[in-house]
Amino acid sequence: MKKIHLHEFVETYTGLVGFGFDRETDENTVRYYLQKFSDDTLMEKLIGRLTDEELSGIFFMISKILKNHLSESEYHSLFLKDDEQENNAD
């Protein structure tokens, strides 16, 4: 099965990881943190330790951001990877 999710940024980023310096550094830091946070090994250890409130907070925050900033087609192609799934089914 072809992999459809990428986490290249965290593997190649060599800049400052810190928040509050400037917009570019803040954006890079959030990208870096999110990619590190979603690592399968970390999630395996962390997910069961989260409270119900933490789980729902993460879910609803991400859902709200996606809804506020992506069109329906972007949501399907970029987040759900529907286009990729359809192409892999051929």
Order of alpha helices (4+ residues) and beta strands (2+ residues): alpha-alpha-alpha-alpha-alpha
